[in-house]
Amino acid sequence: MLNTKYEYSNELNFKAGREIRKLRMEYGWSGGELAEKLDISQQQVSRYENGVNKINIELLVKLSFIFQVPVCHFLYLVEN
């Protein structure tokens, strides 16, 4: 169980990042190809996938369109 909002946020970003990487690999895309679709740098994609940078709602919406999954797909990866 996660004790603080900070722990929950970190866990959510980490697990959402892992899910982004999983979906990207399922589509057979490189980090650069996904970066191009998102209009961000490849380094930024790597930071999101590794849970280093926080994922904002705008990015989640773009990812949901690109991967054809609902936004909530990235949000229900952590148990309270």
C-alpha positions as CSV (number, residue, x, y, z in Angstrom):
1,M,0.0,0.0,0.0
2,L,1.3,3.5,-0.9
3,N,1.3,5.9,2.0
4,T,1.5,9.3,0.5
5,K,0.3,11.2,-2.6
6,Y,4.0,11.5,-3.5
7,E,4.5,7.7,-3.5
8,Y,1.4,7.2,-5.5
9,S,2.4,9.8,-8.1
10,N,5.9,8.2,-8.4
11,E,4.5,4.7,-8.7
12,L,1.9,5.9,-11.3
13,N,4.5,7.6,-13.4
14,F,6.8,4.6,-13.3
15,K,4.1,2.1,-14.2
16,A,2.5,4.3,-16.9
17,G,6.0,4.7,-18.3
18,R,6.5,0.9,-18.4
19,E,3.1,0.6,-20.1
20,I,4.1,3.2,-22.7
21,R,7.3,1.2,-23.5
22,K,5.3,-2.0,-23.7
23,L,2.8,-0.6,-26.1
24,R,5.5,1.1,-28.2
25,M,7.3,-2.2,-28.5
26,E,4.1,-4.1,-29.4
27,Y,3.6,-1.6,-32.2
28,G,7.2,-2.2,-33.3
29,W,8.2,1.4,-33.0
30,S,11.5,2.9,-31.8
31,G,11.6,5.6,-29.2
32,G,12.4,8.0,-32.0
33,E,9.3,7.0,-34.0
34,L,7.1,7.5,-31.0
35,A,8.7,10.8,-30.2
36,E,8.0,12.0,-33.7
37,K,4.3,11.0,-33.3
38,L,4.1,12.9,-30.0
39,D,6.2,15.8,-31.3
40,I,8.7,15.5,-28.5
41,S,12.4,14.4,-28.3
42,Q,13.5,10.8,-28.1
43,Q,15.2,11.7,-24.8
44,Q,11.8,12.8,-23.5
45,V,10.2,9.5,-24.5
46,S,12.9,7.7,-22.7
47,R,12.4,9.8,-19.5
48,Y,8.7,9.1,-19.6
49,E,9.2,5.4,-20.1
50,N,11.7,5.2,-17.2
51,G,9.4,7.2,-14.9
52,V,11.9,10.0,-14.6
53,N,9.5,12.7,-15.8
54,K,5.9,13.1,-14.8
55,I,3.3,12.4,-17.5
56,N,0.8,15.2,-18.0
57,I,-2.8,14.8,-19.1
58,E,-2.1,16.2,-22.6
59,L,0.4,13.5,-23.2
60,L,-1.9,10.8,-21.9
61,V,-4.6,11.9,-24.3
62,K,-2.1,11.8,-27.2
63,L,-0.9,8.4,-26.2
64,S,-4.5,7.1,-25.9
65,F,-5.2,8.2,-29.5
66,I,-1.9,6.8,-30.8
67,F,-2.2,3.4,-29.1
68,Q,-6.0,3.3,-29.4
69,V,-6.6,2.7,-25.7
70,P,-8.6,4.8,-23.3
71,V,-6.8,7.4,-21.1
72,C,-7.8,5.4,-18.0
73,H,-5.6,2.5,-19.4
74,F,-2.6,4.4,-18.0
75,L,-4.2,5.4,-14.8
76,Y,-5.4,2.1,-13.3
77,L,-2.0,0.5,-13.1
78,V,-1.5,1.2,-9.4
79,E,-3.5,-0.2,-6.5
80,N,-4.4,2.1,-3.7
